[in-house]
Amino acid sequence: MPMRLRAALGTLAAVASVATIIGYGATALSADHQDGPATTNEAPADINDVFTWMDGTNVVLAMTVYPAAVQGNLFSNNVQYVFHTGSAAAGLGATTNPVDVIATFSATTPQTIQLWVGNSEYVTGDPSATAGLASADGMVKVFAGLRSDPFFFNLDGFKQVALDVQGATGLVFNEAGCPALGTTGPVLVKQLATAPDGGAPANHFATFDGLAIVVSINKTLLTKGGADMSVWAGTYATGSVVGDAGGQ
């Protein structure tokens, strides 16, 4: 089993994710497991999770794809793997100044990456070394390869919550079809963090691996509009979206 993602990144250090990083201080997390057939049939383009976080003066962007990947699985040479970023002085939902971080891969083994950070940086070479592949000026570093799935998901607890909600009576639903849980809410939240019998939760993804792309970028390249930053990710083949995860 490959070492855990965070431990394996070496100088790239931690990962964070889709959402907004406010004032360089927050960590954002987003999950995108279990997509529809059109996406899951294209495993190298199927996004598992997206993470973003700050590491000193660097923004770290990480994307995992290829659910249940094994040694020998490769990134697709027909897919663009893209982190879409925006920045603004203040205000969620108001980020502009877009900068796309785009990765493509060769069909060879070992794979060669081409990585563009907007129009300002370009990196190419073998990105599989734990220390990462750095640009000439050191402002960008990238790792890509097989790693353990870093996302913790208590599937048994989640299924129990779904059964509890389905079996409940007298629920009132809002316009989006979500039930108002009232005093039951805290009970269900606790169930999400435990096994169905109240014991310790089990990580459904503990034995799963995926293909990870992790990019460390000097924040000045991504935050020309201000300290508030939004990130989302997508995979694209022949001009169409295959998978996406993200938001503000």
C-alpha positions in Angstrom: 0.0 0.0 0.0 1.5 3.4 -0.9 2.1 5.7 2.0 -0.6 8.2 3.0 -0.9 11.2 0.7 0.2 13.8 3.2 3.2 11.9 4.3 4.2 11.1 0.7 4.3 14.7 -0.5 7.6 15.6 1.2 8.3 19.2 0.5 5.0 19.7 -1.1 3.5 19.0 2.4 -0.2 19.3 3.0 -3.3 19.4 0.7 -6.5 21.4 0.9 -9.5 21.9 -1.5 -12.5 23.1 -3.4 -14.1 26.1 -1.9 -12.8 29.5 -0.9 -9.5 30.1 0.9 -10.1 33.3 2.8 -7.1 35.5 3.7 -4.7 32.7 3.0 -5.7 31.0 6.3 -8.4 28.4 5.7 -8.4 24.8 4.5 -11.1 23.8 2.1 -12.4 20.3 1.5 -14.6 18.8 -1.2 -15.6 15.3 -2.2 -16.9 13.9 -5.5 -17.0 10.1 -5.1 -19.6 7.8 -6.8 -20.4 9.6 -10.0 -22.8 8.6 -12.8 -21.9 6.0 -15.5 -20.7 8.5 -18.1 -18.0 9.6 -15.6 -17.1 6.4 -13.9 -16.6 4.7 -17.3 -13.7 7.2 -17.8 -11.7 6.2 -14.7 -8.6 8.4 -15.4 -10.9 11.4 -15.6 -13.2 10.5 -12.7 -12.4 13.0 -9.8 -12.4 11.5 -6.3 -11.7 14.6 -4.3 -10.2 18.1 -4.5 -8.2 19.7 -1.7 -6.6 23.2 -1.2 -4.7 24.7 1.6 -1.9 27.2 2.4 1.7 26.1 3.1 3.6 29.2 4.1 3.6 31.5 1.1 2.4 28.8 -1.2 -1.1 27.7 -2.3 -1.4 23.9 -2.5 -3.9 22.4 -4.9 -4.6 18.7 -5.0 -6.8 16.5 -7.0 -7.3 12.7 -6.9 -8.8 10.8 -9.8 -9.2 7.2 -10.8 -11.2 5.5 -8.0 -9.6 2.3 -6.7 -6.5 2.8 -8.8 -3.8 0.1 -8.7 -0.1 0.1 -9.6 0.3 0.6 -13.4 -2.8 2.7 -13.9 -2.0 6.0 -15.7 -3.4 9.5 -16.1 -5.1 9.8 -19.5 -3.1 11.4 -22.3 -6.4 12.6 -23.8 -7.6 14.5 -20.7 -6.8 18.0 -19.4 -6.7 18.1 -15.6 -7.6 21.6 -14.6 -7.7 23.6 -11.3 -9.8 26.8 -11.9 -8.9 29.6 -9.5 -10.1 33.1 -9.0 -9.2 35.9 -6.5 -10.7 39.0 -5.0 -10.0 41.6 -2.3 -13.0 40.5 -0.3 -16.4 38.8 -0.6 -17.4 35.2 -1.2 -18.8 34.6 -4.6 -17.2 37.7 -6.0 -13.8 36.3 -7.1 -12.5 37.3 -10.5 -9.0 37.4 -12.0 -9.2 33.8 -13.2 -6.0 31.7 -13.4 -6.3 28.1 -14.7 -3.7 25.5 -13.6 -3.7 22.9 -16.4 -2.0 19.5 -16.5 -1.7 17.1 -19.3 0.2 13.8 -19.5 2.1 11.7 -22.1 1.1 8.2 -23.0 4.6 6.9 -22.1 5.7 5.2 -19.0 6.9 6.8 -16.8 4.5 9.6 -17.7 5.7 13.1 -18.5 3.6 16.0 -17.3 3.1 19.4 -18.9 1.8 21.9 -16.3 0.7 25.5 -17.1 -0.1 28.1 -14.4 -2.0 30.7 -16.3 0.4 32.3 -18.8 3.2 32.8 -16.3 4.7 29.4 -15.5 5.3 26.1 -17.3 6.8 22.9 -15.9 7.4 19.6 -17.8 9.1 16.4 -16.9 8.6 13.3 -14.7 6.5 14.4 -11.7 6.6 11.1 -9.8 9.4 11.8 -7.4 8.2 12.4 -3.9 10.0 15.7 -3.7 8.1 17.0 -6.7 9.1 18.5 -10.0 10.0 22.2 -9.7 10.0 25.1 -12.2 13.2 26.8 -13.0 12.4 29.8 -10.7 11.1 27.5 -7.9 7.7 29.2 -7.8 5.8 26.0 -8.8 6.3 22.4 -7.8 4.2 19.4 -8.9 3.8 15.8 -7.9 1.7 13.3 -9.8 1.3 9.5 -9.1 -0.4 6.7 -7.2 -1.2 7.5 -3.6 -3.6 6.2 -0.9 -7.0 7.9 -0.9 -6.7 10.6 1.7 -10.5 11.0 2.2 -12.1 9.5 5.3 -15.7 8.4 4.8 -17.8 6.6 7.4 -20.0 4.7 4.9 -21.7 2.5 7.4 -22.6 5.5 9.6 -23.9 7.4 6.5 -26.1 4.5 5.4 -27.6 4.2 9.0 -28.4 8.0 8.9 -30.1 7.5 5.5 -32.2 4.6 6.9 -33.1 6.7 10.0 -34.3 9.6 7.9 -36.2 7.3 5.5 -37.9 5.6 8.4 -38.9 8.8 10.2 -42.5 10.1 10.2 -44.0 13.5 10.3 -41.0 15.2 8.5 -41.5 18.6 6.9 -39.6 19.1 3.6 -38.3 22.4 2.2 -38.4 23.5 -1.5 -35.2 21.6 -2.1 -36.7 18.4 -0.8 -34.5 18.4 2.4 -36.3 17.5 5.7 -36.3 19.8 8.7 -34.8 17.5 11.4 -35.3 19.7 14.4 -34.0 18.0 17.6 -33.2 14.8 15.6 -30.4 16.7 13.8 -27.8 16.4 16.5 -28.5 12.7 16.9 -28.0 12.1 13.1 -24.8 14.2 13.2 -23.4 12.0 16.0 -24.4 8.9 13.9 -22.4 10.2 11.0 -19.3 10.1 13.2 -19.8 6.6 14.6 -20.6 3.1 13.5 -24.3 2.1 13.5 -23.8 0.5 17.0 -22.3 3.7 18.3 -18.7 2.4 18.1 -15.7 3.8 16.3 -16.3 4.7 12.6 -14.6 2.7 9.9 -13.0 4.4 6.9 -14.6 3.0 3.7 -11.7 4.3 1.7 -8.9 2.9 3.9 -7.7 0.4 1.4 -8.4 2.5 -1.7 -5.7 4.2 -3.8 -6.1 6.9 -6.5 -4.0 9.0 -8.8 -3.0 12.3 -7.2 -1.9 15.6 -8.8 -0.5 18.0 -6.2 0.7 21.4 -7.1 2.4 23.9 -4.8 2.3 27.5 -6.2 3.6 30.8 -4.9 0.5 32.7 -3.9 1.5 35.8 -5.9 0.7 33.8 -9.1 -2.9 33.1 -8.1 -4.0 36.1 -6.0 -3.5 39.1 -8.2 -7.1 40.1 -7.4 -6.7 39.9 -3.6 -6.4 37.5 -0.7 -9.8 35.8 -1.1 -9.4 32.8 -3.4 -11.8 30.3 -4.9 -10.9 27.0 -6.4 -12.7 24.3 -8.3 -11.5 21.5 -10.6 -12.6 19.7 -13.7 -11.4 17.1 -16.2 -11.9 17.7 -19.9 -11.7 15.4 -22.9 -12.3 16.6 -26.5 -13.7 19.9 -25.3 -16.3 18.5 -22.9 -16.4 18.2 -19.1 -15.9 14.6 -17.9 -15.8 15.2 -14.1 -15.8 18.2 -11.8 -15.7 19.0 -8.2 -15.7 22.4 -6.5 -17.4 25.6 -5.7 -16.8 28.7 -3.7 
